[in-house]
Every structure is written in structure tokens, then in C-alpha cells.
Amino acid sequence: MGKLKKERNRVANTGGNLEKAGNLRVKGENFYRDAKKVKYVNMLKGGTAIRNAKGEIVRAADYQSTETPTARIAPNRKWFGNTRVIGQKALENFRESLGSKVNDPYQMLLRQNKLPMSLLQDPTKQGRMHILDTESFSKTFGGKAQRKKPKVNISSLEEMVEKVDDITESYAPAKDAKLLVNQVTEWTDQARGWYLQAGQSKRIWNELYKVIDSSDVVIHVLDARDPVGTRCKNVERFIQKEAPHKHLIFILNKCDLVPTWVTARWVKHLSKEHPTLAFHASINNSFGKGSLIQLLRQFSGLHSDKKQISVGFIGYPNTGKSSIINTLKAKKVCTVAPIPGETKVWQYITLMKRIYLIDCPGIVPPNAEDTESDIILKGVVRTENIPTPEDCIPVILDRVRKEYMQRTYEVREWKDPTDFMEQIARRTGKLVKGGEPDLHNVSVSILNDWLRGKIPFFTPPPSIDGTQETAADAARWGEKDSEIKAANAAAAKAAHLERQSAERKAGRVGVDQLFRKIRVVTDFLPDDLENDKDLKEEEREKEAQMIATKKEVVALAEERKKTRKAAKEAALAAEEITDWDEVFSSVVGEEGPVVEAPIIAGEEDSELELSEEEGDEEEEGDDDQEDKPVEAAAAATKKAKSTLPAFEEEDIGKYLFDSLSNLWDHVSNQRIVQTDPRKSTKDKRMTTNKRKVGVHYYETANVKNRNRSKVKPDGGANKKKRRA
């Protein structure tokens, strides 16, 4: 074999690739292991360094060699240029537009990772510099003074006196942090009782952080009787600082225990910070269930890129978190009780396919301003764990109106809280040995009534100007104040409607509620319900506006529907216009319908025979059929008539009518074929042979004695054969 022939064969074996030979094998490849298996075994055996007898590394493992070969970066601009570039003008405009909306609770920021948030949020720890940092005394007064006149806010002695008087009037000792009483230290002189540490354990806070980390939407449940007292400010600040991408919602639960106008005012006040809903937890007669589900669906629509969203419920103990979940599910999925601490661990509940609910144990953030009575009256501690519940009764008598306590416990007058409890003990028969009143059990029963809402009480909501407004003040407005109030209410209502319309156009998150549909179970006095009249009027106007808006939407939808229907009918009418020239043009050049005369007994032969003249007429009719289709039909009729024997007039008329009907059916079929290319009728369904094909195998073959029709051989014949 010549040299050129070897080279040609080598190129053919390598597949035309001279750099890599096609007949090379992996080391270890043989009959038992292919190349893929060998590489897999080497991968399992590899990854370790090879050492000699002394333990020195002869060959380092893959990716573990300390010797780095010299490398060269490709001269491409993409390795050295900026990945994302933005101009200063665009950055300034974006910072201004985002700064005005980033703190809006009704607008959500989606896909925050794609934005240069570090360039947008400048840390401003100190908004205003201290005057001594900019202008010290040495540079302002004395020989080294750099200014001729110091900056003084007061120009005269009278102004200084007025300013001092204003400061003295507005001074609040409770807010003065320099007083020794108000100083907060890391220790306390007197240890609080162990029962006051409920909801503050490390386990409870771990459950809270698990719920917050797992939730996309955090619902803070508040007690409608005391919304400010049941707010967890520390948790709100934590969410706002550490997890600003999570949505926070307020829910005023137990709104059936306060007047309707109080609920509406608190919702309006809290809605300035976060979306707020009023809610009454009940499986059968609830309020706010549809509004909450609609709000959660809106949040689910915002996170359309996620498979599902999780909604966590947090708040003080005994505020109704588990009851809200049971209301949304319309069945008991969480254990509930009118005592705090029933929920021990977090719990996942599926509300819908894309919405999950998370129940959380109640937490009590530490607050130095709360006294022991405040903590107990918030419903944090179980009443059986309180050693001295009598200390909380004076606080209840100070908070609740006297008329409500008289009506609830049927006590007319009392001198002090002890006298009040003694009268209740004697009336209810709670006495100890010697006929003495059992003050401990009486105070426990009063606390239970307080926690379960049997004592009418509510915290007055802040008024329009921000001050606390009591029910008595609201009921004692004069005529002039009423006129001013009506004017302010009209202006506020107009502004509210404009804001609502703007929010709808902007697509903000929010749901409107009709508070007059709340079923208030607590019986309040008329002066506490004075503002309900104004609220009901506002609710009626709001409902009328909602109905009008709904009617407009329905009318617009009906108008669009009518327009579409008219356009569709016009299109169908245009299609239904018949072009007779097109219809009858299909008949030209085709044979007319074959008309068969009825066969009469004894005339079979005469019907089949045609004379030569009739045959000639038929041929002439066929020749002229292209120009005169009507003549073809007449010739066919004439032909049929000539083949007929003598009929009566009625039979002939019937026969002609049938012939013309057949002709018209033929023309109509041609029209349908030409005008509608689709099939006018369905094809006939394919039929199958339902009968069995072939024979049964076991009827002819004897398999395991299954051939029951097998004939046994004759025994007598066999015996004769054997004898023979």
C-alpha cells in the first residue's frame, strides 16, 4: 500500500478532521466498559490528589492546583464598560417621581431589584445641623468673633416673654425625657409579675419572625375598641425598615362592639398610613369578608409572577386573628377561644389556589409607658393568672361611662370601687365565710365581661383637626358649629370623591365599605350614637354614587354589546344577499335532472323503448342545453311526458309538480355548493361491524379441559378393541 493511499485512508477514518483521530479510545475503554462508563468511573475515582511514598503531591486534584497559569483578558468593551448606565437628569427625575410615591401606602413598588435604590435613598440622619456645630460661641462672641451681630430669633423682651409662655403652656411632663421619672434604663427597680410577660417569650417572637419572613402580605389585626393600644409599633417599624417590599394592612376587628361612626372615623384615620378595613368575625353573620377577599385578590394580581402569595396575621393576643381565618374559610380550621394564648404555633391554611393564610400566636411588644392595668385590660393575660384583679376595677370605672356600668350590673350608686364590687357580690351571691363579699371572684367576672365585650366601651377617635373627640362633645354641637361642620363635611366629601375617582383611574389598591351594614350588638346611649345619622347619610350618598357608577358601566357594556351585535347582523345580512346570476350560472353546461315515470303493470317494455324521433329530440335538447337551460328542462319534461301512457288529469298534474320540485331541488343544491364552500350537512357516521369476528379459540381447542363440547369416545368400542 502506497504512502498516498495510507494518508487518504487516515483522513477517511478521522472523518475529515486531521486534528483529532477518529480511532482514539479513552484509557480503560474495552469490551466491558464503553467510553461513557469509563468517564463516569473516573469522575467517581477522581477529585483527589496523587501522592508519592513520602506523601508529597505529585499531581494536584482538579481545580486545586496552586499554580495559576498566565491568562489574558479578551480586549472586549463589555468586560470593562458599565453594565447599567443612567444619566444625571434621568436619575433626578426618577428620584423626584419615586420620592413622592415611595411612602404612599396605596401604591406598590414592584421589581425593586432592577432599580438603583442606593442612589435614590440618601441617608439623612440629621436633617438640621446644630447651631453650635456651625457657629460656636468663640467665633460669634468675644475678640475672635467673625460676625458683628449674632443670629437671635427674639428681637425684643416682649417676644421672649410670649415665647416662654407658649412653651410653658405646651409643656407635658410625661414627654420630658430629662425627668428622672421618665428616664428609661436597662433595669427596673421593681420586677414585674411573671404573668405580665405573656406574649414576650423567645419562642413567640421566633414564630412571629417566621410568619413575617414567609408572608407577602402582613395583616395587622387591631381591636376596634382600642386601636392605638393594640398596635405593635415596633413590628411596624421592623417591617418598614427590614422588609419594605411586604404589604402591611390594618384590620379593625370586633367592629360590632363599637358605634358605627367610631369604626368609620378610625378607618379613615388609620387609612392615611396603611390600607384599613373594618371586620366582624363570624362564620354566619360576618362583615368585611368580601372586602378582605377582594383586597387579597388585588394583591395577588400585583404579584402575578408568583405562583401564590402568603398572607400572615399578626397582632396582640385575643384580637381575633384565628377567628378571621375561620370566617374566610367559612368553617373551623383554627382553634379559637375567648381567652388569650390559644394559638401556640404558626399554621398554614389554604384559602384559594393562589392565596395562603398563616396564623400566628399573639405577641406583646414591650412598652415602658404601659402600666400593669393597661397590659391586663388589653387582653394579654388570662384572668385566672392575675393575683390581684381588684386593682384593675378602678381603671375600668374611669374608662367606662357610669350609665353603662349601672345598666350592666344593676347598681345605682357607689362610693368607691370597693363599694361597687361589694354591691355586685351581694346581688349575685358571691360571698365567703361569714357573709363577706368575695371581691376576688367579682373582679375576675368583671374582667371577663370586659374582655368579652359585655361592657360598652370605645376609644374616641381623633377628629378632623387631629384631637381626640368624645361622644359628648360630638353631641353638643351648636347651630353655628353645625353649619360650619356641614360646610366642612361637604368640602371633605367632595375632596374624598375626587380622590376616590383619581385612585380608581390610577389603579390603586383599596376597597370601599358600607359601614351602616354593620350589626352592632352592644346597646349604646343615644348621645354616643349621635354621629350615626350623618354617617348613614354619607353611606346612602356613597351607595347611590356606586349604583350610578355601576349603571353607567352596565349601560356602556350593553351599548358595546349592541354595537357588536349590529355589526355582526350587518355582516350576516351582507352574506345572505343572493346573487341569482351566480346561482343559476352553475346550472349551465350540466345535464338536467333525470325524471323517472311511475311504472305501471303491463307497460314495463313500452317505458324502456324510445322512438327515433324522440331520441333525436333528446340529442338536440342536449346540444342546446348550454344556451337554453330552461329548454333542457322542458325537453326533459316532454320526454317524460312522451314516455307516459294515458293518465288522468290529476295524475299528470301531480307528476308535473313532482318533476318541477325535483328540478328546483337540483338548482338549490347547486346554489348551496357554489355559495358555501363548507359542508352543509355532516358526513354519515362510519359504521362498524359489531358482530364478533372469527371463532372462539377454546371452542375448538382443548386447553386445560375448557372445551366443554368435546365428545367423549365410545367406551364399548374401546373394550372390543382391547379384547380383540
C-alpha positions, 0 to 999 in steps of 0.5 A: 500500500502506497504512502498516498493511499495510507494518508487518504485512508487516515483522513477517511477514518478521522472523518475529515478532521486531521486534528483529532483521530477518529480511532482514539479510545479513552484509557480503560475503554474495552469490551466491558466498559464503553467510553461513557462508563469509563468517564463516569468511573473516573469522575467517581475515582477522581477529585483527589490528589496523587501522592508519592511514598513520602506523601508529597503531591505529585499531581494536584486534584482538579481545580486545586492546583496552586499554580495559576497559569498566565491568562489574558483578558479578551480586549472586549468593551463589555468586560470593562464598560458599565453594565447599567448606565443612567444619566444625571437628569434621568436619575433626578427625575426618577428620584423626584417621581419615586420620592413622592410615591415611595411612602404612599401606602396605596401604591406598590413598588414592584421589581425593586431589584432592577432599580438603583435604590442606593442612589435614590435613598440618601441617608439623612440622619440629621436633617438640621445641623446644630447651631453650635456645630456651625457657629460656636460661641468663640467665633460669634462672641468675644475678640475672635468673633467673625460676625458683628451681630449674632443670629437671635430669633427674639428681637425684643423682651416682649417676644421672649416673654410670649415665647416662654409662655407658649412653651410653658403652656405646651409643656407635658411632663410625661414627654420630658425625657430629662425627668428622672421619672421618665428616664428609661434604663436597662433595669427596673427597680421593681420586677414585674409579675411573671404573668405580665410577660405573656406574649414576650417569650423567645419562642413567640417572637421566633414564630412571629419572625417566621410568619413575617419572613414567609408572608407577602402580605402582613395583616395587622389585626387591631381591636376596634375598641382600642386601636392605638393600644393594640398596635405593635409599633415596633413590628411596624417599624421592623417591617418598614425598615427590614422588609419594605417590599411586604404589604402591611394592612390594618384590620379593625376587628370586633367592629360590632362592639363599637358605634358605627361612626367610631369604626368609620372615623378610625378607618379613615384615620388609620387609612392615611398610613396603611390600607384599613378595613373594618371586620366582624368575625363570624362564620354566619353573620360576618362583615368585611369578608368580601372586602378582605377577599377582594383586597387579597385578590388585588394583591395577588394580581400585583404579584402575578409572577408568583405562583401564590402569595402568603398572607400572615396575621399578626397582632396582640393576643385575643384580637381575633386573628384565628377567628378571621381565618375561620370566617374566610374559610367559612368553617373551623380550621383554627382553634379559637377561644375567648381567652388569650394564648390559644394559638401556640404555633404558626399554621398554614391554611389554604384559602384559594389556589393562589392565596395562603393564610398563616396564623400566628400566636399573639405577641406583646411588644414591650412598652415602658409607658404601659402600666400593669392595668393597661397590659391586663385590660388589653387582653394579654393575660388570662384572668385566672393568672392575675393575683390581684384583679381588684386593682384593675376595677378602678381603671375600668370605672374611669374608662367606662361611662357610669350609665353603662356600668349601672345598666350592666350590673344593676347598681345605682350608686357607689362610693368607691370601687370597693363599694361597687364590687361589694354591691355586685357580690351581694346581688349575685351571691358571691360571698365567703365565710361569714357573709363577706363579699368575695371581691376576688371572684367579682373582679375576675367576672368583671374582667371577663365581661370586659374582655368579652365585650359585655361592657360598652366601651370605645376609644374616641377617635381623633377628629378632623383637626387631629384631637381626640373627640368624645361622644359628648362633645360630638353631641353638643354641637351648636347651630353655628358649629353645625353649619360650619361642620356641614360646610366642612363635611361637604368640602371633605366629601367632595375632596374624598370623591375626587380622590376616590375617582383619581385612585380608581383611574390610577389603579390603586389598591383599596376597597370601599365599605358600607359601614351602616351594614354593620350589626352592632350588638352592644346597646349604646346611649343615644348621645354616643350614637349621635354621629350615626345619622350623618354617617348613614347619610354619607353611606346612602350618598356613597351607595347611590354614587356606586349604583350610578357608577355601576349603571353607567358601566352596565349601560356602556357594556350593553351599548358595546354589546349592541354595537357588536351585535349590529355589526355582526347582523350587518355582516350576516345580512351582507352574506345572505344577499343572493346573487341569482346570476351566480346561482343559476350560472352553475346550472349551465353546461350540466345535464338536467335532472333525470325524471323517472315515470311511475311504472305501471303493470303491463307497460314495463317494455313500452317505458324502456323503448324510445322512438327515433324521433324522440331520441333525436329530440333528446340529442338536440335538447342536449346540444342546446342545453348550454344556451337554453337551460330552461329548454333542457328542462322542458325537453326533459319534461316532454320526454317524460311526458312522451314516455307516459301512457294515458293518465288522468288529469290529476295524475299528470298534474301531480307528476308535473309538480313532482318533476318541477320540485325535483328540478328546483331541488337540483338548482338549490343544491347547486346554489348551496355548493357554489355559495358555501364552500363548507359542508352543509350537512355532516358526513354519515357516521362510519359504521362498524361491524359489531358482530364478533369476528372469527371463532372462539379459540377454546371452542375448538381447542382443548386447553386445560379441559375448557372445551366443554363440547368435546365428545367423549369416545365410545367406551364399548368400542374401546373394550372390543378393541382391547379384547380383540 
